[in-house]
Structure formats: C-alpha cells, structure tokens
Amino acid sequence: MRSSYRKPNIQRLLTAFNGGKADRVPNFEVLIDNPTIGSLLGRPSEHSLANIPPQDYIQLVESIGQDAIGLCFYDNPLRYLGEDGKPRPLDFKIRSREDWQRVLPVTMDHLADRFALLADYCTAVEGTNIGVFVLLGEFLTTTYFDVFGFENFMLMLYDDLELIEVVLETLSQYYAAVVKKVLEYDLSFLYIGDDVAYKSGLFFQPAVFRRVWIHRMDRLMAPAREKGIPIMYHSDGDIMEILPDLLDMGVNALNPIEPYGMDIRAVRKRFGNRLCLVGNLDVGGNLSSGTPADVRAEAEDIIDAVGQDGAFVLASSHSITPNVPPENFLAMIETAHSSVY
C-alpha cells in the first residue's frame, strides 16, 4: 500500500494555494497528452485530459498522486447565420464593423454537453479525496487569435480600439456568465487562463492593457473571489507587470511561470507566499530531450530554490506534450513525491 503522501488529496493542493506547506510538494498538470496518458493507464488511449472520461481521469491521477481532475471550457462562442439559415461557428476573421454585425447574440446553449460532463466529474469524485476544477476565461486570446487574427488585432488597437473593446466586452460577459454557472457545481478551485504576453513582456502597453483587460478579467474572477473559491491564473510569457493586479483580483496561484519568460526566483522574492507558484520545469528542455536524471536534478533545483517554505506546486512550464517521454514525466512526479517536508 502506498504511503498517504503519494495519494491524491485536494487539501494538499489547497494548502499550497493558500500559501502553506502540505505533507509534500504537490504535483499538477492541466494537460497530459499521449503517449504519457496511455502509459499511465496501461492501455492505448485516444484521449487527452481535455476530453477524458471521468473514471479514466481518476485512475490517472491516482497513479501519479495528482490532487484534482478538471474540465476545459475554452471555446469561441461566436456564431453567425450560414447560407442555410442555421447558426455556424465563426469561420472567418473580423475585418470591419460590418463583419461584426454578422455575429449573433452569444449564448451558452452549445455547452450543454460540457455541463453534463462536469456533473459526471463531480459525481465521480464523491467519496474520494480528489478535487474538481474548471479551466476557462481566454477572452483576450480568443479575440486576437480567433476573431481578428493576431496581426490584424494589433493594427486594430490603433485603427479601431472601440471595436476591439466591443468584442472583448462580449466575450468577457460570456465567460463571466459561464463562471457563475460552473460555480453552481462543487468545485475545489477555478483555473482561469488568458495568454497576454511575449517572453519579453505584455503584448501591448500597460496603460492600454489596463483599459481593455484588467476590469474585464476582474469580472470573471469576482464570483469565485466572493464565494471563497481559490483561483489559479495561467499565462505564458512575462506578466510580471500585472501580477499586482492579479493579486488584487484574488488570484492565489500562478501557472506556469515559463523559465524563459520569468525568473521564478524573482517572482518568489517579490511576492513571497502571497502567491503560490505552479511550474516551472522546462517542457522544451529536459522534460522533452533530457534523461530522467536530468529531470530530477532540475526539479530538485526548483524545489530547493522556491518550494521549501510551501506555496509551490511542481509542474511543467506548459503541459505534458507528445514529445515528453513517459519516463521523464514520472521522474518529475517522483521528485515531488519524495519532497516530504
């Protein structure tokens, strides 16, 4: 029988989120892809953690001592009327206000199956120590990637900022409604993600950023903050400039703290245990191309640097991608399990 510190226990993760020290360093991945999933389940799998059945997910987290399972609600809810008169997902880029006028009012009707699966997840963990989280919130990412296209979005910041704000307002209101709905379920924490930065800093000037994004992201976080549900925030790149804003919004934990974007030691030094750090083992380095010994050494170095006093969760700098050998992933997990305080 495995020692208790190797088993999932949502209180371990929540203790870290709240700035404390649990029985060991928690481990957490929001996305694990094949071949690692198949290796952990002991059979071929066509799933990733974005669509895995709840019983398979529970088997997987029990095998690695991960404390929570989660469901992704990322999507582009924008629709328009096709030639057949039926709503269709947006499959063109917005280039003008005329294009935007083709977009239908946004609803959550297309999420019925996802909410049903969330209910199944919550039922499946009853009687276990495994928590449930939901991932959502990428209203800026959807706007610059799906709605306008990145280059056109950057031009529109100068040419028609008001239209940018109309789209951001539409999508942030939609995600705020989704947040309120998912919080009707028995969630352990909320995972909000929106990629807002390059490796060298924010996509645009902080003043513009605060005009178009901060108050809208706060709208998403407010229901969780008011309900006392911990919030983990995700963005790639260097977001040091807005970390104080995120703390003001009620963010408890930051993921994934890319090693080539931010120095995790500098983040710890500046914010202490007010911010739980979730990361930052380089998925583009040792996890993908090193040996298990390399992975263990890097993980131990990170834990020694920022994890000795709690408020830390060992994770990859992005996710467990297909190029990560399962034995390297397991070396990272074993390092977390052996970090008993």
URZI-V63179 format. One record per pair of residues at least 12 apart in sequence whose C-alpha atoms are under 7 Angstrom apart, sorted by the first residue. I is the first residue (numbers start at 0). J is the second residue. If there is no record, write none. Layout:
i:I j:J
i:I j:J
This chain:
i:4 j:22
i:4 j:23
i:4 j:336
i:5 j:64
i:5 j:336
i:6 j:61
i:6 j:64
i:7 j:60
i:7 j:61
i:7 j:64
i:7 j:65
i:7 j:66
i:7 j:128
i:7 j:129
i:8 j:66
i:8 j:128
i:8 j:129
i:9 j:66
i:9 j:67
i:9 j:128
i:9 j:129
i:9 j:130
i:11 j:25
i:12 j:25
i:12 j:66
i:15 j:275
i:15 j:309
i:15 j:310
i:15 j:311
i:16 j:251
i:16 j:252
i:16 j:275
i:16 j:310
i:17 j:251
i:17 j:310
i:18 j:272
i:18 j:273
i:18 j:274
i:18 j:275
i:18 j:309
i:18 j:310
i:19 j:309
i:19 j:310
i:20 j:308
i:20 j:309
i:20 j:310
i:22 j:339
i:22 j:340
i:23 j:336
i:23 j:338
i:23 j:339
i:23 j:340
i:24 j:311
i:24 j:312
i:24 j:313
i:24 j:335
i:24 j:336
i:24 j:338
i:25 j:312
i:25 j:313
i:25 j:335
i:26 j:65
i:26 j:312
i:26 j:313
i:26 j:314
i:26 j:332
i:26 j:335
i:27 j:65
i:27 j:312
i:27 j:313
i:27 j:314
i:28 j:314
i:28 j:318
i:29 j:318
i:30 j:48
i:30 j:49
i:30 j:318
i:30 j:319
i:31 j:47
i:31 j:48
i:31 j:318
i:31 j:319
i:31 j:320
i:32 j:47
i:32 j:319
i:32 j:320
i:32 j:321
i:33 j:47
i:33 j:321
i:34 j:321
i:34 j:325
i:35 j:324
i:35 j:325
i:38 j:325
i:39 j:59
i:39 j:62
i:40 j:59
i:49 j:70
i:49 j:71
i:53 j:120
i:53 j:123
i:54 j:123
i:56 j:68
i:63 j:332
i:66 j:129
i:66 j:130
i:67 j:129
i:67 j:130
i:67 j:131
i:67 j:132
i:68 j:130
i:68 j:131
i:68 j:132
i:69 j:131
i:69 j:132
i:69 j:133
i:70 j:117
i:70 j:132
i:70 j:133
i:70 j:134
i:71 j:133
i:71 j:134
i:71 j:135
i:72 j:133
i:72 j:134
i:72 j:135
i:73 j:134
i:73 j:135
i:73 j:136
i:73 j:137
i:75 j:141
i:76 j:105
i:77 j:89
i:77 j:102
i:77 j:103
i:77 j:105
i:78 j:102
i:78 j:103
i:79 j:101
i:79 j:102
i:79 j:103
i:92 j:146
i:92 j:147
i:92 j:148
i:93 j:146
i:93 j:147
i:94 j:147
i:121 j:185
i:130 j:187
i:131 j:186
i:131 j:187
i:132 j:186
i:132 j:187
i:132 j:188
i:132 j:189
i:132 j:190
i:133 j:189
i:133 j:190
i:134 j:189
i:134 j:190
i:134 j:191
i:135 j:190
i:135 j:191
i:135 j:192
i:136 j:174
i:136 j:191
i:136 j:192
i:136 j:193
i:137 j:192
i:137 j:193
i:138 j:167
i:138 j:170
i:138 j:171
i:138 j:193
i:139 j:167
i:139 j:193
i:140 j:193
i:140 j:194
i:142 j:166
i:142 j:167
i:164 j:211
i:171 j:215
i:174 j:219
i:175 j:218
i:175 j:219
i:178 j:219
i:179 j:222
i:187 j:228
i:188 j:228
i:188 j:229
i:188 j:230
i:189 j:228
i:189 j:229
i:189 j:230
i:189 j:231
i:190 j:230
i:190 j:231
i:190 j:232
i:191 j:231
i:191 j:232
i:191 j:233
i:192 j:232
i:192 j:233
i:192 j:234
i:193 j:233
i:193 j:234
i:194 j:234
i:194 j:235
i:195 j:234
i:196 j:235
i:196 j:236
i:196 j:237
i:196 j:238
i:197 j:236
i:197 j:237
i:198 j:236
i:198 j:237
i:198 j:259
i:198 j:260
i:199 j:236
i:199 j:237
i:199 j:260
i:200 j:236
i:200 j:237
i:200 j:238
i:201 j:237
i:201 j:238
i:217 j:248
i:220 j:248
i:224 j:249
i:229 j:251
i:230 j:249
i:230 j:250
i:230 j:251
i:230 j:252
i:231 j:250
i:231 j:251
i:231 j:252
i:231 j:253
i:232 j:250
i:232 j:252
i:232 j:253
i:232 j:254
i:233 j:253
i:233 j:254
i:233 j:255
i:234 j:254
i:235 j:255
i:235 j:257
i:236 j:257
i:236 j:260
i:237 j:260
i:237 j:261
i:251 j:274
i:251 j:275
i:252 j:274
i:252 j:275
i:252 j:276
i:252 j:277
i:253 j:274
i:253 j:275
i:253 j:276
i:253 j:277
i:254 j:276
i:254 j:277
i:254 j:278
i:255 j:277
i:255 j:278
i:255 j:279
i:255 j:315
i:255 j:316
i:255 j:317
i:256 j:278
i:256 j:279
i:256 j:316
i:257 j:279
i:257 j:316
i:258 j:279
i:258 j:281
i:264 j:304
i:264 j:305
i:267 j:305
i:272 j:310
i:274 j:310
i:275 j:310
i:275 j:311
i:276 j:310
i:276 j:311
i:276 j:312
i:277 j:311
i:277 j:312
i:277 j:313
i:277 j:314
i:278 j:312
i:278 j:313
i:278 j:314
i:278 j:315
i:278 j:316
i:279 j:314
i:279 j:315
i:279 j:316
i:280 j:298
i:280 j:314
i:280 j:315
i:280 j:316
i:281 j:315
i:281 j:316
i:282 j:315
i:282 j:316
i:282 j:317
i:286 j:323
i:286 j:327
i:286 j:328
i:287 j:322
i:287 j:323
i:287 j:324
i:290 j:327
i:291 j:326
i:291 j:327
i:291 j:330
i:294 j:327
i:294 j:330
i:294 j:331
i:295 j:330
i:295 j:331
i:295 j:334
i:298 j:331
i:298 j:334
i:299 j:334
i:313 j:335
